[in-house]
Amino acid sequence: MFELSEQLELIQQALRPYCEKELQSKVDALEEGELPVFELMKDFDGVFGISSMLAGPLKKMIERKRKKEEEGVEERGSIDELLGGEVGTAIDPMLLFVVAKELSRVSPSFALSFGAHLGLCGQTILSKGTSDQIEKYALPIFAFEKMGCWGLTEPEAGSDAFALTTTAVPDGDQYVLNGSKTFITNAPYADIFIVYAKIDRGDAKTDKRMIYPFVLERGTQGLSVGKPMHKMGMRGSPTGEIFLDDVRVGLDQLLGKKEKTGRAQAKETLASEREEAPAMAWGIIERCLDESVKYAIERKQFGRRLVEFQLIQDKIARMYVHLENVRNLAYKQAWAMREGRGSLRDACAAKFYASAAAVEVGMEAIQLMGGYGYMHEQHVEMLTRDAKLLMIGGGTSEIQLLNIAKELARDKGVKLSLAGGLQV
Ligand SMILES: Cc1cc2nc3c(=O)[nH]c(=O)nc-3n(C[C@H](O)[C@H](O)[C@H](O)COP(=O)(O)OP(=O)(O)OC[C@H]3O[C@@H](n4cnc5c(N)ncnc54)[C@H](O)[C@@H]3O)c2cc1C
């Protein structure tokens, strides 16, 4: 449980040199906005062959799904099951964790955009789309021909994610979408947009469950995006707004082509975002520790190497304790996902702990390096700014704590609400 399989070990060994040479050499250009993150994703795919590995299983999945649809059977299951187990360990959660970890040692921004493209957008279409929708929208995403984004958050609906005001008003055989989304990863340059809207038949304000994912394409009349937002960290990952102004779509752009309560689906996708956070934190912590030990051995003050000072040893040892805990949490999460034994409380606890640990370790790494650590030239400076996002994106740390308390109270028969007080 606490070791990588031989195959994953080999994958990690292949990823490390690519990340430390190819990716590292492009981090500054990525951060400065001179190199589009999608170009880098295509490069990554060219080296590791993700699209060619997935092309066959995806086509078979579409054929199988189409036959079932003709028989009137709706296929359900995990992505692994839907793909018929064809890619084997390719979708082992631990593989995804190892990839996110290795990428995050060098560029958490790249990992974030990559996850939003394939995970949030691509997987949502795979798990909820019809065969036609998968063929039209998911195939180009998994082939790295089109970039995807996933938009739930709105200016007035963040932690209270389902208080959406974006509406989809039925009009004949179409829907008319109006509203806006904010803080959406990849939105400024995305080609495919998943956006959540409330079907508004007059009772939308009172029924929070009527939330549906629509899939839209760049160039659609009424759909526009804002410029990339200026951020504290994750600067290599474009974040932006999406505006919907009388956007007309047919039923074929409602994921699943059938109106049904879509809230559970958005929750599933949010869970996958939450699950990736410990892996990203793992990478950030591991790299900060590596850099700190190296620096403490090289840097001399008072005629001694920093590493000889016990206060510096204390910092290094504490960083290691966090690394050990976060690594164990990542292994546990991957195991639980593989075995279908994941729980909301454990996933929230892992995200809460790992994201705070990444920020703490980053800050300590900067402190250990003194003025040099505060400078851009030291990688830990960027990693620490990036780490802060892990405490906000995919549900804030406070929301993770509330979810844990809510679950624990529910075990004792008390139903709490995230809005405070009891659930009504
Ligand atoms: C870089 C970046 C990328 C993102 N990418 C995406 C994306 O791809 N798709 C997407 O849909 N969203 C995305 N988000 C949005 C992200 O999920 C939200 O920012 C997050 O859920 C928090 O919402 P908010 O920012 O509106 O904060 P708010 O909900 O306004 O929260 C503000 C503060 O109040 C606290 N708070 C809120 N409610 C409670 C409560 N009941 N009790 C105690 N404290 C509370 C919060 O914890 C926080 O500290 C991204 C955000 C960022 C910054």
The ligand as an ORCA input file, in Angstrom:
! r2SCAN-3c Opt
* xyz 0 1
  C      -6.764     29.888     -9.327
  C      -8.167     29.389     -9.183
  C      -8.643     28.415    -10.062
  C      -9.970     27.990     -9.962
  N     -10.464     27.108    -10.905
  C     -11.790     26.823    -10.908
  C     -12.364     26.042    -11.976
  O     -11.651     25.575    -12.875
  N     -13.705     25.844    -11.975
  C     -14.522     26.342    -10.997
  O     -15.730     26.125    -11.072
  N     -14.016     27.069     -9.959
  C     -12.671     27.331     -9.911
  N     -12.149     28.091     -8.889
  C     -13.036     28.628     -7.856
  C     -12.841     28.023     -6.473
  O     -13.391     26.742     -6.427
  C     -13.479     29.010     -5.468
  O     -12.633     30.140     -5.420
  C     -13.640     28.420     -4.085
  O     -14.594     27.395     -4.078
  C     -14.027     29.476     -3.037
  O     -15.054     30.293     -3.464
  P     -14.906     31.890     -3.346
  O     -13.590     32.225     -3.950
  O     -16.091     32.519     -3.927
  O     -14.792     32.193     -1.815
  P     -16.028     32.424     -0.782
  O     -16.979     31.286     -0.889
  O     -16.567     33.792     -0.937
  O     -15.286     32.312      0.616
  C     -14.575     33.402      1.219
  C     -14.101     32.930      2.584
  O     -15.229     32.623      3.418
  C     -15.116     31.292      3.886
  N     -16.451     30.709      4.003
  C     -17.417     30.582      3.053
  N     -18.487     29.971      3.542
  C     -18.208     29.670      4.836
  C     -18.909     29.018      5.885
  N     -20.138     28.496      5.720
  N     -18.308     28.924      7.088
  C     -17.052     29.399      7.288
  N     -16.333     30.018      6.328
  C     -16.903     30.141      5.128
  C     -14.266     30.574      2.852
  O     -13.667     29.403      3.382
  C     -13.263     31.659      2.515
  O     -12.253     31.684      3.490
  C     -10.803     28.497     -8.932
  C     -10.301     29.437     -8.027
  C      -9.003     29.885     -8.147
  C      -8.511     30.928     -7.165
*
